[in-house]
Amino acid sequence: NSIGILRAGHILFPVSVRNGAAAVADLLRRTDCRHVLVSQDEHMLSIAQQAALEVTGIKIYPIQSFDDLFPRSLLPTNVASDEDVLSIRYKIDDVAMILHSSGNTLYR
């Protein structure tokens, strides 16, 4: 999922499972995040939903598993794995990822 977000040209901001709803809400506010992908884990979904109640304009989407998106029965067997179909180019100063650790949000 992380690589897919980056390849689609969006900024990735992984949030630790150790954060509570108040901390997640603060991070969402500070980064002006509007879309949150959440695992289908009940605990994480609950935290995300509680955080979204504190921040206006947040949309929560469940992360689908690879098997949900690409059932093995539908995968082609003769596709070249090194084929670069999605050609996203980043400028050296573009923000690609926001990392948070120990109460600090690192961004420009």
VEXVO-310421 format. One record per residue: residue number from 1; residue in one letter; x, y, z of N, C-alpha, C in turn. Coordinates in steps of 0.02 Angstrom, whole numbers, plus 50000, padded with zeros to 5 digits. Example, Ala and Ser with C-alpha at 12.3 -4.5 7.8 and 13.67 -1.06 7.14 Angstrom:
BEGIN
+-----+--------+-------+-------+-------+-------+-------+-------+-------+-------+-------+
: num : residu :   n_u :   n_v :   n_w :  ca_u :  ca_v :  ca_w :   c_u :   c_v :   c_w :
+-----+--------+-------+-------+-------+-------+-------+-------+-------+-------+-------+
:   1 :      a : 50660 : 49716 : 50390 : 50615 : 49775 : 50390 : 50660 : 49835 : 50390 :
:   2 :      s : 50642 : 49888 : 50354 : 50684 : 49947 : 50357 : 50645 : 50002 : 50394 :
+-----+--------+-------+-------+-------+-------+-------+-------+-------+-------+-------+
END
This chain:
BEGIN
+-----+--------+-------+-------+-------+-------+-------+-------+-------+-------+-------+
: num : residu :   n_u :   n_v :   n_w :  ca_u :  ca_v :  ca_w :   c_u :   c_v :   c_w :
+-----+--------+-------+-------+-------+-------+-------+-------+-------+-------+-------+
:   1 :      n : 50040 : 49940 : 50000 : 50000 : 50000 : 50000 : 50043 : 50063 : 50000 :
:   2 :      s : 50097 : 50062 : 50039 : 50140 : 50122 : 50044 : 50169 : 50141 : 49976 :
:   3 :      i : 50195 : 50093 : 49941 : 50225 : 50106 : 49876 : 50172 : 50131 : 49827 :
:   4 :      g : 50113 : 50102 : 49831 : 50058 : 50123 : 49788 : 50039 : 50196 : 49799 :
:   5 :      i : 50039 : 50218 : 49861 : 50024 : 50288 : 49877 : 50076 : 50333 : 49847 :
:   6 :      l : 50140 : 50315 : 49856 : 50194 : 50356 : 49828 : 50192 : 50356 : 49752 :
:   7 :      r : 50181 : 50298 : 49722 : 50179 : 50293 : 49649 : 50121 : 50332 : 49620 :
:   8 :      a : 50067 : 50341 : 49659 : 50010 : 50379 : 49635 : 50021 : 50454 : 49643 :
:   9 :      g : 50079 : 50473 : 49672 : 50095 : 50544 : 49677 : 50069 : 50578 : 49740 :
:  10 :      h : 50049 : 50538 : 49790 : 50024 : 50567 : 49852 : 50077 : 50564 : 49907 :
:  11 :      i : 50067 : 50602 : 49959 : 50114 : 50602 : 50016 : 50093 : 50547 : 50065 :
:  12 :      l : 50141 : 50506 : 50083 : 50129 : 50451 : 50130 : 50143 : 50475 : 50201 :
:  13 :      f : 50098 : 50459 : 50247 : 50108 : 50477 : 50317 : 50086 : 50418 : 50360 :
:  14 :      p : 50131 : 50370 : 50371 : 50113 : 50313 : 50413 : 50109 : 50334 : 50486 :
:  15 :      v : 50057 : 50313 : 50520 : 50046 : 50331 : 50591 : 50053 : 50268 : 50633 :
:  16 :      s : 50091 : 50273 : 50686 : 50105 : 50215 : 50729 : 50041 : 50189 : 50763 :
:  17 :      v : 50039 : 50124 : 50773 : 49983 : 50093 : 50808 : 49984 : 50110 : 50882 :
:  18 :      r : 50038 : 50139 : 50906 : 50042 : 50157 : 50977 : 50007 : 50223 : 50993 :
:  19 :      n : 49989 : 50262 : 50943 : 49955 : 50326 : 50955 : 49882 : 50316 : 50973 :
:  20 :      g : 49858 : 50358 : 51018 : 49788 : 50359 : 51036 : 49750 : 50406 : 50990 :
:  21 :      a : 49685 : 50408 : 50998 : 49642 : 50449 : 50954 : 49660 : 50524 : 50958 :
:  22 :      a : 49674 : 50549 : 51017 : 49691 : 50620 : 51025 : 49755 : 50637 : 50987 :
:  23 :      a : 49805 : 50593 : 50992 : 49869 : 50605 : 50958 : 49860 : 50601 : 50882 :
:  24 :      v : 49821 : 50553 : 50859 : 49808 : 50546 : 50787 : 49771 : 50608 : 50762 :
:  25 :      a : 49721 : 50631 : 50800 : 49684 : 50691 : 50780 : 49731 : 50751 : 50774 :
:  26 :      d : 49777 : 50758 : 50821 : 49825 : 50814 : 50819 : 49870 : 50809 : 50757 :
:  27 :      l : 49893 : 50748 : 50742 : 49935 : 50738 : 50682 : 49896 : 50754 : 50618 :
:  28 :      l : 49834 : 50734 : 50615 : 49793 : 50748 : 50557 : 49783 : 50823 : 50548 :
:  29 :      r : 49771 : 50858 : 50603 : 49763 : 50930 : 50600 : 49827 : 50964 : 50576 :
:  30 :      r : 49884 : 50945 : 50606 : 49947 : 50978 : 50592 : 49971 : 50967 : 50520 :
:  31 :      t : 49953 : 50911 : 50491 : 49975 : 50896 : 50423 : 49922 : 50912 : 50371 :
:  32 :      d : 49864 : 50936 : 50393 : 49809 : 50953 : 50349 : 49787 : 50892 : 50308 :
:  33 :      c : 49790 : 50835 : 50339 : 49770 : 50772 : 50307 : 49694 : 50770 : 50298 :
:  34 :      r : 49671 : 50744 : 50243 : 49599 : 50739 : 50229 : 49576 : 50667 : 50215 :
:  35 :      h : 49622 : 50623 : 50196 : 49604 : 50554 : 50179 : 49647 : 50507 : 50220 :
:  36 :      v : 49615 : 50460 : 50254 : 49650 : 50413 : 50297 : 49634 : 50341 : 50275 :
:  37 :      l : 49687 : 50304 : 50260 : 49679 : 50233 : 50245 : 49694 : 50195 : 50309 :
:  38 :      v : 49648 : 50152 : 50329 : 49654 : 50117 : 50393 : 49648 : 50042 : 50381 :
:  39 :      s : 49691 : 50004 : 50416 : 49686 : 49931 : 50411 : 49618 : 49909 : 50438 :
:  40 :      q : 49600 : 49849 : 50423 : 49535 : 49824 : 50445 : 49537 : 49798 : 50516 :
:  41 :      d : 49593 : 49810 : 50551 : 49599 : 49793 : 50621 : 49550 : 49835 : 50662 :
:  42 :      e : 49511 : 49803 : 50704 : 49458 : 49837 : 50742 : 49485 : 49895 : 50785 :
:  43 :      h : 49542 : 49884 : 50818 : 49572 : 49935 : 50861 : 49592 : 49996 : 50821 :
:  44 :      m : 49627 : 49986 : 50765 : 49650 : 50042 : 50724 : 49592 : 50080 : 50693 :
:  45 :      l : 49542 : 50044 : 50671 : 49483 : 50076 : 50642 : 49447 : 50119 : 50694 :
:  46 :      s : 49443 : 50095 : 50756 : 49412 : 50132 : 50810 : 49450 : 50197 : 50825 :
:  47 :      i : 49516 : 50193 : 50827 : 49557 : 50253 : 50840 : 49547 : 50303 : 50784 :
:  48 :      a : 49548 : 50280 : 50722 : 49540 : 50325 : 50665 : 49471 : 50358 : 50666 :
:  49 :      q : 49420 : 50321 : 50682 : 49352 : 50349 : 50685 : 49346 : 50400 : 50740 :
:  50 :      q : 49375 : 50386 : 50799 : 49374 : 50434 : 50854 : 49412 : 50498 : 50835 :
:  51 :      a : 49470 : 50490 : 50803 : 49509 : 50548 : 50783 : 49471 : 50590 : 50732 :
:  52 :      a : 49437 : 50557 : 50686 : 49399 : 50592 : 50634 : 49342 : 50633 : 50663 :
:  53 :      l : 49317 : 50613 : 50720 : 49264 : 50652 : 50753 : 49291 : 50719 : 50779 :
:  54 :      e : 49356 : 50722 : 50792 : 49388 : 50783 : 50818 : 49413 : 50830 : 50764 :
:  55 :      v : 49417 : 50806 : 50702 : 49445 : 50846 : 50647 : 49394 : 50847 : 50590 :
:  56 :      t : 49377 : 50907 : 50568 : 49327 : 50911 : 50514 : 49359 : 50895 : 50446 :
:  57 :      g : 49319 : 50865 : 50403 : 49340 : 50852 : 50335 : 49381 : 50789 : 50324 :
:  58 :      i : 49384 : 50745 : 50373 : 49422 : 50683 : 50367 : 49378 : 50628 : 50337 :
:  59 :      k : 49405 : 50594 : 50287 : 49371 : 50536 : 50259 : 49413 : 50474 : 50273 :
:  60 :      i : 49380 : 50422 : 50298 : 49415 : 50360 : 50315 : 49398 : 50306 : 50264 :
:  61 :      y : 49450 : 50272 : 50241 : 49442 : 50219 : 50192 : 49476 : 50156 : 50219 :
:  62 :      p : 49444 : 50099 : 50213 : 49478 : 50037 : 50235 : 49531 : 50017 : 50184 :
:  63 :      i : 49588 : 49994 : 50209 : 49639 : 49969 : 50165 : 49618 : 49899 : 50143 :
:  64 :      q : 49618 : 49889 : 50079 : 49602 : 49822 : 50054 : 49666 : 49782 : 50047 :
:  65 :      s : 49661 : 49718 : 50058 : 49719 : 49675 : 50051 : 49734 : 49663 : 49977 :
:  66 :      f : 49794 : 49643 : 49963 : 49814 : 49628 : 49894 : 49766 : 49576 : 49864 :
:  67 :      d : 49750 : 49525 : 49903 : 49706 : 49472 : 49879 : 49635 : 49497 : 49864 :
:  68 :      d : 49613 : 49548 : 49902 : 49548 : 49578 : 49888 : 49549 : 49613 : 49820 :
:  69 :      l : 49603 : 49648 : 49806 : 49608 : 49686 : 49744 : 49625 : 49642 : 49683 :
:  70 :      f : 49667 : 49592 : 49695 : 49692 : 49550 : 49640 : 49686 : 49477 : 49659 :
:  71 :      p : 49626 : 49449 : 49654 : 49619 : 49377 : 49669 : 49665 : 49336 : 49624 :
:  72 :      r : 49697 : 49287 : 49652 : 49745 : 49245 : 49615 : 49715 : 49218 : 49551 :
:  73 :      s : 49651 : 49202 : 49553 : 49620 : 49174 : 49493 : 49617 : 49223 : 49435 :
:  74 :      l : 49623 : 49288 : 49449 : 49619 : 49339 : 49397 : 49688 : 49366 : 49375 :
:  75 :      l : 49741 : 49347 : 49410 : 49807 : 49372 : 49394 : 49834 : 49339 : 49331 :
:  76 :      p : 49859 : 49379 : 49284 : 49890 : 49349 : 49224 : 49955 : 49314 : 49242 :
:  77 :      t : 49971 : 49264 : 49207 : 50033 : 49227 : 49222 : 50090 : 49246 : 49175 :
:  78 :      n : 50077 : 49286 : 49124 : 50130 : 49301 : 49075 : 50148 : 49375 : 49072 :
:  79 :      v : 50137 : 49413 : 49126 : 50153 : 49485 : 49126 : 50225 : 49494 : 49149 :
:  80 :      a : 50262 : 49536 : 49114 : 50332 : 49550 : 49133 : 50332 : 49589 : 49198 :
:  81 :      s : 50369 : 49566 : 49248 : 50369 : 49598 : 49314 : 50409 : 49662 : 49315 :
:  82 :      d : 50453 : 49673 : 49267 : 50494 : 49734 : 49267 : 50465 : 49789 : 49224 :
:  83 :      e : 50405 : 49781 : 49201 : 50373 : 49831 : 49158 : 50353 : 49892 : 49200 :
:  84 :      d : 50376 : 49951 : 49181 : 50360 : 50012 : 49218 : 50302 : 50048 : 49184 :
:  85 :      v : 50242 : 50034 : 49207 : 50183 : 50061 : 49175 : 50166 : 50131 : 49203 :
:  86 :      l : 50176 : 50141 : 49267 : 50160 : 50204 : 49300 : 50223 : 50246 : 49305 :
:  87 :      s : 50225 : 50301 : 49270 : 50286 : 50340 : 49267 : 50278 : 50405 : 49306 :
:  88 :      i : 50285 : 50401 : 49371 : 50282 : 50461 : 49414 : 50354 : 50484 : 49426 :
:  89 :      r : 50366 : 50547 : 49416 : 50432 : 50576 : 49427 : 50427 : 50629 : 49482 :
:  90 :      y : 50470 : 50624 : 49530 : 50471 : 50672 : 49585 : 50527 : 50722 : 49575 :
:  91 :      k : 50514 : 50784 : 49595 : 50568 : 50834 : 49597 : 50605 : 50823 : 49662 :
:  92 :      i : 50667 : 50842 : 49665 : 50710 : 50829 : 49723 : 50682 : 50862 : 49786 :
:  93 :      d : 50644 : 50917 : 49779 : 50618 : 50952 : 49838 : 50546 : 50932 : 49855 :
:  94 :      d : 50516 : 50886 : 49817 : 50447 : 50864 : 49832 : 50444 : 50825 : 49897 :
:  95 :      v : 50389 : 50834 : 49933 : 50378 : 50794 : 49993 : 50349 : 50727 : 49971 :
:  96 :      a : 50379 : 50673 : 49993 : 50354 : 50607 : 49975 : 50325 : 50572 : 50036 :
:  97 :      m : 50353 : 50585 : 50095 : 50331 : 50549 : 50153 : 50338 : 50594 : 50214 :
:  98 :      i : 50291 : 50589 : 50261 : 50295 : 50624 : 50325 : 50305 : 50570 : 50378 :
:  99 :      l : 50357 : 50577 : 50418 : 50370 : 50528 : 50470 : 50360 : 50561 : 50538 :
: 100 :      h : 50331 : 50523 : 50584 : 50318 : 50548 : 50651 : 50349 : 50500 : 50701 :
: 101 :      s : 50384 : 50529 : 50750 : 50416 : 50487 : 50800 : 50423 : 50526 : 50865 :
: 102 :      s : 50406 : 50497 : 50920 : 50416 : 50526 : 50987 : 50385 : 50596 : 50993 :
: 103 :      g : 50327 : 50606 : 50965 : 50293 : 50670 : 50973 : 50314 : 50724 : 50925 :
: 104 :      n : 50356 : 50709 : 50876 : 50378 : 50759 : 50828 : 50353 : 50742 : 50759 :
: 105 :      t : 50328 : 50792 : 50724 : 50308 : 50783 : 50655 : 50362 : 50816 : 50612 :
: 106 :      l : 50392 : 50777 : 50568 : 50446 : 50803 : 50526 : 50419 : 50819 : 50458 :
: 107 :      y : 50419 : 50882 : 50440 : 50396 : 50903 : 50374 : 50424 : 50972 : 50359 :
: 108 :      r : 50417 : 50992 : 50297 : 50440 : 51058 : 50276 : 50383 : 51106 : 50281 :
+-----+--------+-------+-------+-------+-------+-------+-------+-------+-------+-------+
END
